Amino acid sequence: LAADAAGALVNLGKLHTSARAWPEAERAFDEAAQIADALGDLPLRAQHDVNCAEMWIARGDVPRARAALAQAADSASRAGDGAPQGEVHKLSGVL
């Protein structure tokens, strides 16, 4: 149930990012990260970090985007989850 809530919060953060509602996006992403970390859910954390990187790119904050992508790559690698790695490479090319 907690992982579902975190997933919903990530989606809410993406929605707020699309609407350029930055404080709301950050709050949703922060709460999702706290849940993912508490659960030790590395794939969820990796996907969260990819979506945060997209938000930072949209905001023009390259250093934070790079940091989020590095975190996503680390979490995905430790989880053995290749799906986020493709997104990391794609977004790294945008930067």
Residue pairs with C-beta under 8 A, 6 or more apart in sequence:
2 35
2 38
2 39
3 35
3 36
3 39
3 41
3 44
5 35
6 31
6 32
6 35
6 36
6 39
6 41
6 44
6 48
7 32
7 44
9 28
9 29
9 31
9 32
9 35
10 28
10 29
10 32
10 44
10 47
10 48
10 51
12 28
13 25
13 26
13 28
13 29
13 32
13 51
13 52
13 55
14 25
14 51
14 54
16 22
16 24
16 25
16 28
17 25
17 51
17 54
17 55
17 58
20 58
22 55
22 59
25 55
26 55
29 48
29 51
29 52
29 55
32 44
32 48
33 45
33 48
33 52
35 41
36 44
36 45
36 48
37 45
42 75
42 76
42 78
42 79
42 81
43 75
43 76
43 79
43 81
43 83
43 84
45 71
45 72
45 75
46 72
46 73
46 75
46 76
46 79
46 81
46 84
47 72
47 84
48 72
49 68
49 69
49 71
49 72
49 75
49 84
50 68
50 69
50 72
50 84
50 87
50 88
50 91
52 64
52 68
53 65
53 66
53 68
53 69
53 72
53 88
53 91
54 91
56 62
56 64
56 65
56 68
57 65
57 91
57 94
57 95
62 95
65 91
65 95
66 92
66 95
69 88
69 91
69 92
69 95
72 84
72 87
72 88
73 84
73 85
73 88
75 84
76 82
76 83
76 84
76 85
76 88
77 85
